[in-house]
Amino acid sequence: MKRAAVAMLGVLLALRAARADDAPAAKPSYRVVVDRVHHEPASITGTRLEITMSALTLQGQLIDLTDPKTIRTLIGGRELKAPYALGTFAGTKDAIALVVVVQSSVDYTEVLPVIAETLDGSLLAKLDETTTQVAILPYGEAIGAGKLGSMKSARSKATGLVNDGTTGDMALLETIERGLSLLKRAKTEPEGQPLRKVIVVISDGRERGEDRDRVTRLGTRANKEGVRIHSFAYSPHDARRPLLNLGELSKRSFGTFRWLQRGKADSWAPAFDQLRDEILKQYVLTYYLSADDDPARKMLKVTTVGRIETTSNEMKIPEPVCNGEPCEGYCSGTVCAIALPPQGRGIVGWILLIGGIGLGGLLLLVGIGFVLSKRSPKIPLPPGMTLPMKPGAMPPGVVPGAPPPVVAAPVVAAGPCLLLLSGPRTGERIPLKHGFAIGKAQGSDLQIDDGYTSNHHAQFTLDHFGNCRVYDLGSTNGTFVNGVRVQGEAVLDSGASLRIGSTELRFLAQ
C-alpha cells in the first residue's frame, strides 16, 4: 500500500511539471510527433513525400526547427539524403475535423463561462472556417450529443455552454467514443483530401467505473485511427487522481496534456493559445524523391539534433496515391493527370510540316534581301577625319542664329537589383523597385514557375533612405535569406543570398 502511494505521488509530481500555468522547468523535456505521412506521384520527379509533425516542449511551447541542420528523417533506418522544404500546416489548407468534449456537470458551473469565452476567442475564431468542421459534445451523467458541422454553428453552441444539473458519475469515455465515431465518418470536399483529426477534452477526469484498462485501450484506439487527444485537465476541488485518466488518453494517442489549477481566464486563454499554435504552426516537411526511390511500406521517423535531441514515433509510409486513389500519372491538385503518348503525324501531317518549313525559309530569304537592299555601302574613314560639309550648310538639327545645343552627360543606370544564380535566367540582373513582386502568377515583376514557388510568393519594398526589405506573402515553401526562413519580413544587406522556391538569388545594393 505504501509503495502504491509513493508511485502515485511520483505521477502527480510529473503532472505538476506539465501544468499549463506553471513556470517553465529548468530542464524542459521535448517531444516530436509525426502526425501524418502523405505520399503522392509528382510531376517534376518521382514522388512527393509530405510529413506533418509537431515539435513541442513539455509545457506546450513550439520548438524552433527552422535550421535545416536540425532535422534528420530516417526511412527504414537510413537517413534520407535529400533537400526539403519546411512549411506549416496553416499553409497547406488541409482540412481539420475537430471534436470538443467538455464537462458540463454542476461542478463546472463557475468555470463554464470562462471555458466558453476562451474556447471561442482563442481557438475556434482563429481556425479557417472553410476547411474546419467542428462538433461540440457537452457531457455529464449522459453521453454528449452533437455532430460535425460548420464553424458558425459550433461557435454558437460553444458560447452557450451551461451546466446540465448532473452530479453523479461522468460519461467521459462514452462521449470520447462518440467523438471517435464522428471522426471516423468525417468526409472532405473533394473526398479523399488529407484530413487532420483532433479531439479536445476539457474535464476533471472522473469516469464511471474507473476502468483504467479501458482508458488505455481508448487512447490506443485513437492513435490507430489517426486521432490526437489533447486534454485540458481542471478539477474545481483539486481531486488529482482522476486527472491521470486524461494524461493516459493523451499519452496513448500522442496528444498533449495541460493541467490548469485556476478557473480564471488568465489561465485558460494561454492554454488555448498554445493549442491553436500547435495546430496551425505544426511543421510540414516536403521532399521530392526520384523515380528510383521507393519508400512505400517502409517505416519513417524524424530525429532532431544539435541543441535539442529527440526522436519521434514511427509511421509506415503509404503507397503513392492521388486524392486517395492509385494514379499512373502524377497529381495535379486533386486530379490524377496522365501524360498523352506521342502520336504519329500521318501523310497529311508530314506534308503540312514540310510545306511550313519551305514557306518559312522563303519568307526568311525575302526579309534578308529587303534589309540588304536598304543598306548603303559605307566606307570607314580614318580616325579623326570627317566628311566636308557643303558651303553654308548647318549641322543636322541646328537652327541658324540659335545658341549651340547642350549635350547631356550619359546616364549610367545604378541602384538595387537582384542577381539570378540559378534557373534559365542565371546571371541576369533585374533592377528592383518599390513593390517589386515575385511569384508564379502572371503579372509578377519576376515570374518563377519552378514547381516550388507560390502564385504570390514575396514582395520587396524600398524606402527613401535606400533600405530594402523582403516580405513573405504566406508562401507554402517559404522565403529564405542567408539560409534562414523569413518570418513576415527581413531587412536585406548588400550581398545577401535569397532562396525563393528552388531559385537562388543575390541582393545587390548597387
C-alpha positions as CSV (number, residue, x, y, z in Angstrom):
1,M,0.0,0.0,0.0
2,K,2.8,2.4,0.9
3,R,4.6,1.6,-2.4
4,A,1.4,2.4,-4.4
5,A,1.1,5.7,-2.6
6,V,4.7,6.6,-3.4
7,A,4.2,5.7,-7.1
8,M,1.0,7.8,-7.3
9,L,2.9,10.8,-5.7
10,G,5.5,10.5,-8.4
11,V,2.9,10.5,-11.2
12,L,1.2,13.5,-9.7
13,L,4.5,15.4,-9.5
14,A,5.0,14.6,-13.2
15,L,1.6,16.0,-13.9
16,R,2.6,19.2,-12.0
17,A,5.6,19.6,-14.3
18,A,3.2,19.6,-17.3
19,R,0.7,22.1,-15.8
20,A,-0.1,24.8,-18.4
21,D,0.1,27.8,-15.9
22,D,3.3,26.7,-14.1
23,A,6.6,28.5,-14.9
24,P,8.9,26.6,-17.3
25,A,11.0,23.9,-15.7
26,A,14.8,24.4,-15.5
27,K,15.4,21.4,-17.7
28,P,12.4,21.1,-20.1
29,S,11.6,17.9,-22.0
30,Y,10.9,17.8,-25.7
31,R,8.7,15.7,-27.9
32,V,8.4,15.3,-31.7
33,V,5.3,13.5,-33.0
34,V,4.8,12.5,-36.7
35,D,1.1,13.2,-37.2
36,R,0.7,12.2,-40.8
37,V,2.7,11.0,-43.9
38,H,1.3,11.8,-47.3
39,H,2.8,10.2,-50.4
40,E,1.7,11.1,-54.0
41,P,3.1,10.9,-57.6
42,A,4.8,14.2,-58.6
43,S,5.0,15.9,-61.9
44,I,8.7,17.1,-61.7
45,T,10.2,13.9,-60.3
46,G,9.2,10.5,-59.0
47,T,7.1,11.1,-55.8
48,R,6.3,13.8,-53.3
49,L,6.6,12.9,-49.6
50,E,4.9,15.2,-47.1
51,I,5.4,14.8,-43.4
52,T,3.3,16.7,-40.8
53,M,4.8,16.8,-37.4
54,S,4.6,18.5,-34.0
55,A,7.6,19.6,-32.0
56,L,6.9,20.9,-28.5
57,T,8.3,21.3,-25.0
58,L,6.6,19.5,-22.1
59,Q,4.9,22.8,-21.3
60,G,3.4,23.1,-24.8
61,Q,5.7,25.7,-26.4
62,L,6.7,25.3,-30.0
63,I,10.3,24.2,-30.8
64,D,12.2,26.1,-33.5
65,L,13.3,23.7,-36.2
66,T,13.9,26.2,-39.0
67,D,17.6,25.4,-39.1
68,P,18.0,22.9,-41.9
69,K,20.7,21.0,-40.0
70,T,18.3,20.3,-37.1
71,I,16.1,17.7,-38.7
72,R,17.0,14.2,-39.8
73,T,14.4,12.0,-41.5
74,L,15.0,8.2,-41.3
75,I,13.3,5.8,-43.7
76,G,13.9,2.1,-43.0
77,G,16.6,3.1,-40.5
78,R,18.6,5.0,-43.1
79,E,18.8,8.8,-43.3
80,L,17.0,10.4,-46.2
81,K,19.7,12.4,-48.1
82,A,17.5,14.9,-49.9
83,P,16.7,18.6,-49.6
84,Y,13.3,19.5,-48.2
85,A,11.0,22.5,-47.9
86,L,9.8,23.4,-44.4
87,G,6.3,24.9,-44.1
88,T,3.4,25.0,-41.6
89,F,0.0,23.3,-41.5
90,A,-1.8,26.7,-42.0
91,G,-0.1,27.0,-45.4
92,T,-1.3,23.6,-46.7
93,K,-5.1,24.4,-46.5
94,D,-5.7,20.8,-45.5
95,A,-9.0,20.1,-43.7
96,I,-9.5,19.7,-39.9
97,A,-12.2,17.7,-38.1
98,L,-12.3,18.8,-34.5
99,V,-14.4,17.4,-31.7
100,V,-14.6,19.3,-28.4
101,V,-15.6,17.1,-25.4
102,V,-16.4,19.4,-22.4
103,Q,-17.7,18.5,-19.0
104,S,-21.0,20.3,-18.2
105,S,-21.8,19.0,-14.7
106,V,-22.7,21.1,-11.7
107,D,-19.0,21.1,-10.6
108,Y,-18.2,23.1,-13.7
109,T,-20.9,25.8,-13.2
110,E,-18.5,28.6,-12.4
111,V,-15.8,27.8,-14.9
112,L,-18.0,27.1,-17.9
113,P,-18.4,30.7,-18.9
114,V,-14.6,31.1,-18.9
115,I,-14.2,27.9,-21.0
116,A,-16.8,29.1,-23.4
117,E,-15.2,32.5,-23.9
118,T,-11.6,31.3,-24.3
119,L,-12.5,28.3,-26.4
120,D,-14.3,30.5,-28.9
121,G,-12.0,33.5,-28.9
122,S,-8.6,31.8,-28.6
123,L,-9.2,28.7,-30.7
124,L,-12.3,28.4,-32.8
125,A,-12.2,32.0,-34.0
126,K,-8.6,31.5,-35.3
127,L,-9.3,28.4,-37.4
128,D,-10.2,28.6,-41.1
129,E,-13.9,28.1,-41.3
130,T,-13.7,27.0,-44.9
131,T,-11.6,23.9,-44.1
132,T,-12.6,23.2,-40.5
133,Q,-15.6,21.1,-39.3
134,V,-16.4,21.1,-35.6
135,A,-18.6,19.2,-33.1
136,I,-19.2,20.3,-29.5
137,L,-20.1,17.4,-27.2
138,P,-21.0,18.6,-23.6
139,Y,-21.5,15.7,-21.2
140,G,-22.4,14.9,-17.6
141,E,-24.0,11.7,-16.5
142,A,-25.4,11.3,-20.0
143,I,-23.5,10.9,-23.3
144,G,-22.8,14.1,-25.1
145,A,-24.8,14.7,-28.2
146,G,-23.8,16.6,-31.4
147,K,-22.4,16.2,-34.9
148,L,-19.7,17.7,-37.1
149,G,-20.9,20.9,-38.7
150,S,-19.9,24.4,-39.7
151,M,-17.7,26.6,-37.6
152,K,-20.6,29.1,-37.2
153,S,-22.9,26.6,-35.6
154,A,-20.1,25.2,-33.4
155,R,-19.2,28.7,-32.1
156,S,-22.8,29.4,-31.3
157,K,-23.0,26.1,-29.3
158,A,-19.7,26.8,-27.5
159,T,-20.7,30.3,-26.3
160,G,-24.0,28.8,-25.0
161,L,-22.4,26.1,-22.7
162,V,-24.2,25.8,-19.4
163,N,-24.3,23.1,-16.7
164,D,-26.8,20.2,-17.2
165,G,-27.5,19.8,-13.5
166,T,-25.9,16.4,-13.1
167,T,-23.8,15.5,-10.1
168,G,-23.2,11.7,-10.4
169,D,-20.8,9.6,-12.3
170,M,-19.5,11.1,-15.5
171,A,-19.8,9.5,-19.0
172,L,-16.3,10.7,-20.1
173,L,-15.2,7.7,-22.1
174,E,-18.5,7.1,-23.7
175,T,-18.5,10.7,-25.0
176,I,-15.0,10.3,-26.3
177,E,-16.0,7.1,-28.1
178,R,-18.9,9.0,-29.7
179,G,-16.3,11.6,-30.9
180,L,-14.2,8.9,-32.4
181,S,-17.2,7.6,-34.3
182,L,-18.0,11.1,-35.6
183,L,-14.4,11.5,-36.8
184,K,-14.4,8.1,-38.5
185,R,-17.3,9.2,-40.7
186,A,-15.9,12.6,-41.4
187,K,-15.5,13.4,-45.1
188,T,-13.7,16.1,-47.1
189,E,-14.7,18.1,-50.2
190,P,-13.5,16.9,-52.5
191,E,-13.5,13.4,-50.9
192,G,-10.1,11.8,-50.3
193,Q,-8.2,15.0,-49.4
194,P,-5.9,14.9,-46.3
195,L,-7.9,15.3,-43.1
196,R,-6.5,16.1,-39.7
197,K,-8.5,14.6,-36.8
198,V,-8.4,16.1,-33.3
199,I,-10.3,15.6,-30.0
200,V,-10.0,18.3,-27.3
201,V,-11.1,17.0,-23.9
202,I,-12.0,19.6,-21.1
203,S,-12.7,17.6,-17.9
204,D,-11.7,16.7,-14.3
205,G,-11.1,13.1,-15.5
206,R,-13.8,11.4,-13.5
207,E,-15.3,8.4,-15.2
208,R,-17.9,5.9,-14.1
209,G,-16.4,2.5,-13.3
210,E,-12.8,3.7,-13.0
211,D,-11.7,1.2,-15.6
212,R,-8.1,2.2,-16.2
213,D,-7.6,-0.6,-18.9
214,R,-10.5,0.9,-20.8
215,V,-8.8,4.3,-20.7
216,T,-5.6,2.8,-22.1
217,R,-7.5,0.9,-24.9
218,L,-9.4,4.1,-25.9
219,G,-6.2,6.2,-26.2
220,T,-4.5,3.4,-28.2
221,R,-7.5,3.1,-30.5
222,A,-7.5,6.9,-31.1
223,N,-3.8,6.7,-32.2
224,K,-4.5,3.8,-34.6
225,E,-7.3,5.9,-36.2
226,G,-5.1,8.9,-36.6
227,V,-6.8,11.0,-33.9
228,R,-4.8,13.1,-31.4
229,I,-6.5,13.7,-28.0
230,H,-5.4,17.0,-26.3
231,S,-6.5,17.2,-22.7
232,F,-7.3,20.3,-20.6
233,A,-7.4,18.9,-17.0
234,Y,-9.2,21.0,-14.4
235,S,-10.6,19.9,-11.1
236,P,-12.6,22.6,-9.1
237,H,-12.0,20.5,-5.9
238,D,-8.3,19.7,-6.7
239,A,-9.1,16.0,-6.9
240,R,-5.9,14.9,-8.7
241,R,-6.2,11.1,-9.1
242,P,-8.9,11.2,-11.9
243,L,-6.6,13.6,-13.9
244,L,-4.4,10.5,-14.6
245,N,-7.2,9.3,-16.9
246,L,-6.7,12.4,-19.1
247,G,-2.9,12.0,-19.0
248,E,-3.2,8.4,-20.2
249,L,-5.6,9.3,-23.0
250,S,-3.2,12.0,-24.3
251,K,-0.1,9.8,-23.9
252,R,-1.5,6.8,-25.8
253,S,-2.9,8.9,-28.6
254,F,0.3,11.1,-28.9
255,G,-1.7,14.2,-28.0
256,T,-0.8,16.8,-25.4
257,F,-1.8,17.2,-21.7
258,R,-2.3,20.6,-20.0
259,W,-3.2,20.9,-16.3
260,L,-4.9,24.1,-15.1
261,Q,-5.3,24.8,-11.4
262,R,-7.3,28.0,-11.7
263,G,-10.6,28.7,-13.2
264,K,-9.7,32.2,-14.4
265,A,-9.4,33.4,-18.0
266,D,-5.7,34.3,-17.4
267,S,-5.0,30.5,-17.1
268,W,-7.3,29.2,-19.8
269,A,-6.5,31.7,-22.6
270,P,-2.8,31.0,-22.7
271,A,-3.5,27.2,-22.8
272,F,-5.9,27.6,-25.7
273,D,-3.4,29.9,-27.5
274,Q,-0.8,27.1,-27.2
275,L,-3.2,24.6,-28.7
276,R,-4.0,26.9,-31.5
277,D,-0.3,27.4,-32.3
278,E,0.2,23.6,-32.0
279,I,-2.5,23.1,-34.7
280,L,-1.7,25.9,-37.1
281,K,2.1,26.1,-36.8
282,Q,2.6,22.3,-37.0
283,Y,5.6,21.7,-39.2
284,V,5.3,20.3,-42.7
285,L,8.3,18.7,-44.4
286,T,8.1,18.2,-48.2
287,Y,10.6,16.0,-50.0
288,Y,10.7,15.3,-53.8
289,L,12.1,11.9,-54.4
290,S,13.5,10.5,-57.6
291,A,11.7,7.7,-59.6
292,D,14.4,5.3,-58.3
293,D,13.4,5.8,-54.7
294,D,10.6,3.6,-53.4
295,P,9.9,4.5,-49.7
296,A,6.4,2.9,-49.7
297,R,5.7,0.4,-46.9
298,K,8.9,1.4,-45.0
299,M,8.9,2.8,-41.5
300,L,9.6,6.6,-41.1
301,K,10.7,8.6,-38.1
302,V,12.2,12.0,-37.5
303,T,15.0,12.9,-35.1
304,T,16.3,16.3,-34.1
305,V,19.9,17.0,-33.5
306,G,22.0,19.8,-32.1
307,R,20.7,21.8,-29.0
308,I,17.5,19.7,-28.9
309,E,17.8,15.9,-29.4
310,T,14.8,13.7,-29.5
311,T,13.2,11.0,-31.7
312,S,9.6,10.8,-33.0
313,N,7.2,8.0,-33.2
314,E,7.4,5.7,-36.2
315,M,4.8,5.7,-39.0
316,K,4.6,3.5,-42.2
317,I,4.8,5.3,-45.5
318,P,1.7,4.6,-47.6
319,E,1.7,3.8,-51.3
320,P,1.7,6.9,-53.5
321,V,-1.9,7.9,-54.3
322,C,-3.7,10.9,-55.7
323,N,-6.8,12.1,-53.8
324,G,-6.9,8.7,-52.1
325,E,-6.8,6.7,-55.3
326,P,-3.9,5.0,-57.2
327,C,-2.5,7.1,-60.1
328,E,-0.4,6.0,-63.0
329,G,0.4,9.6,-63.9
330,Y,1.0,12.5,-61.4
331,C,-1.0,14.5,-59.0
332,S,-2.2,17.9,-60.3
333,G,-4.0,19.4,-57.3
334,T,-6.8,16.8,-56.6
335,V,-6.7,15.3,-60.1
336,C,-4.6,12.4,-61.4
337,A,-3.1,13.7,-64.7
338,I,-2.0,11.3,-67.4
339,A,0.5,12.4,-70.0
340,L,-0.6,11.8,-73.5
341,P,1.6,9.4,-75.5
342,P,3.4,10.8,-78.6
343,Q,1.3,10.3,-81.8
344,G,2.4,9.9,-85.4
345,R,2.0,12.7,-87.9
346,G,0.5,10.8,-90.8
347,I,0.9,11.8,-94.5
348,V,-1.1,15.0,-94.2
349,G,0.9,16.0,-91.2
350,W,4.2,15.5,-92.9
351,I,3.0,17.5,-96.0
352,L,2.0,20.4,-93.8
353,L,5.2,20.2,-91.8
354,I,7.4,20.2,-95.0
355,G,5.3,23.0,-96.6
356,G,5.5,25.1,-93.4
357,I,9.3,24.8,-93.3
358,G,9.6,25.7,-97.0
359,L,7.3,28.7,-96.6
360,G,9.2,29.9,-93.5
361,G,12.5,29.6,-95.4
362,L,11.1,31.6,-98.3
363,L,9.9,34.4,-96.1
364,L,13.3,34.5,-94.3
365,L,15.1,35.0,-97.6
366,V,12.8,37.7,-98.7
367,G,13.3,39.5,-95.4
368,I,17.1,39.3,-95.7
369,G,17.0,40.7,-99.3
370,F,14.8,43.6,-98.2
371,V,17.2,44.5,-95.4
372,L,20.3,44.3,-97.6
373,S,18.6,46.5,-100.3
374,K,18.0,49.3,-97.8
375,R,21.5,49.4,-96.5
376,S,24.0,51.6,-98.5
377,P,27.7,50.7,-98.5
378,K,29.7,52.8,-96.1
379,I,33.5,53.2,-96.4
380,P,35.1,53.6,-93.0
381,L,37.1,56.9,-92.5
382,P,40.5,57.1,-90.9
383,P,40.3,58.1,-87.2
384,G,39.8,61.8,-86.6
385,M,38.6,62.5,-90.3
386,T,35.1,63.7,-91.2
387,L,33.4,64.3,-94.5
388,P,33.4,68.0,-95.6
389,M,30.1,70.0,-95.5
390,K,28.7,71.9,-98.3
391,P,29.2,75.8,-98.2
392,G,26.6,77.4,-96.0
393,A,25.3,74.1,-94.7
394,M,24.5,73.7,-91.0
395,P,24.9,70.6,-88.9
396,P,21.7,68.5,-88.7
397,G,19.3,69.8,-86.1
398,V,21.0,73.2,-85.7
399,V,18.9,76.4,-86.3
400,P,20.7,79.4,-87.7
401,G,21.3,82.1,-85.0
402,A,20.3,79.7,-82.1
403,P,22.7,79.0,-79.3
404,P,24.6,75.7,-79.5
405,P,22.7,72.8,-78.1
406,V,23.5,71.5,-74.6
407,V,24.6,67.9,-74.7
408,A,23.6,65.9,-71.6
409,A,26.1,63.6,-69.9
410,P,25.3,60.0,-70.4
411,V,23.3,58.5,-67.5
412,V,24.6,55.2,-66.0
413,A,21.9,53.0,-64.5
414,A,22.6,52.2,-60.9
415,G,20.5,51.0,-57.9
416,P,19.4,47.9,-56.0
417,C,18.9,44.8,-58.1
418,L,18.6,41.0,-57.9
419,L,21.2,38.7,-59.5
420,L,19.8,35.4,-60.5
421,L,22.1,32.5,-59.5
422,S,20.0,29.6,-60.8
423,G,17.4,28.8,-63.4
424,P,17.1,29.6,-67.1
425,R,17.9,33.3,-66.5
426,T,21.1,32.6,-64.5
427,G,23.5,35.7,-64.5
428,E,20.7,38.2,-65.3
429,R,20.5,41.3,-63.2
430,I,16.9,42.6,-62.6
431,P,16.5,46.2,-61.1
432,L,14.3,46.4,-58.1
433,K,11.6,49.0,-57.4
434,H,9.2,49.7,-54.5
435,G,6.6,46.9,-54.5
436,F,8.6,44.5,-56.7
437,A,6.7,41.2,-56.7
438,I,7.9,37.6,-57.2
439,G,5.6,34.7,-57.8
440,K,4.2,32.2,-60.2
441,A,1.2,34.3,-61.2
442,Q,1.2,36.2,-64.5
443,G,1.9,39.9,-64.0
444,S,4.6,39.3,-61.4
445,D,7.7,41.6,-61.8
446,L,9.8,38.3,-61.7
447,Q,7.7,35.3,-62.7
448,I,9.1,32.0,-61.5
449,D,7.4,28.7,-62.3
450,D,9.6,26.0,-60.9
451,G,7.0,23.9,-59.1
452,Y,8.0,25.3,-55.6
453,T,7.1,29.0,-55.9
454,S,3.6,30.2,-54.8
455,N,1.4,32.4,-57.0
456,H,2.2,35.4,-54.9
457,H,5.3,34.4,-53.1
458,A,7.3,37.5,-51.9
459,Q,7.5,41.3,-52.3
460,F,10.2,43.9,-51.9
461,T,9.9,47.5,-50.6
462,L,12.4,50.4,-50.9
463,D,12.4,53.5,-48.7
464,H,13.9,56.9,-49.4
465,F,16.9,56.0,-47.2
466,G,17.8,53.2,-49.6
467,N,16.8,50.4,-47.3
468,C,15.3,47.3,-48.8
469,R,13.0,44.8,-47.2
470,V,11.6,41.5,-48.4
471,Y,8.2,40.3,-47.2
472,D,7.0,36.6,-47.4
473,L,3.3,36.6,-48.6
474,G,2.4,33.4,-46.8
475,S,4.1,31.2,-49.4
476,T,3.9,27.4,-48.9
477,N,7.6,26.7,-49.2
478,G,8.9,29.9,-47.6
479,T,11.4,32.7,-48.5
480,F,14.9,32.3,-47.1
481,V,17.5,35.0,-46.5
482,N,21.1,33.7,-45.9
483,G,19.6,30.3,-45.2
484,V,17.1,31.5,-42.6
485,R,13.3,31.4,-43.3
486,V,11.7,34.8,-43.3
487,Q,9.0,35.2,-40.6
488,G,7.0,38.0,-42.1
489,E,9.8,40.4,-43.2
490,A,13.5,40.7,-43.3
491,V,16.0,43.6,-44.0
492,L,18.4,43.0,-46.8
493,D,22.1,43.8,-46.7
494,S,24.1,44.1,-49.9
495,G,25.3,40.6,-51.0
496,A,22.6,38.8,-49.1
497,S,21.6,35.4,-50.6
498,L,17.9,34.6,-51.1
499,R,16.1,31.4,-52.0
500,I,12.5,31.6,-53.4
501,G,11.1,28.3,-54.3
502,S,14.1,26.4,-55.8
503,T,15.6,29.6,-57.3
504,E,18.7,31.1,-55.8
505,L,19.2,34.9,-56.0
506,R,21.6,37.6,-54.6
507,F,20.6,41.1,-53.5
508,L,23.0,43.8,-54.7
509,A,22.6,47.3,-53.3
510,Q,24.3,49.0,-56.3
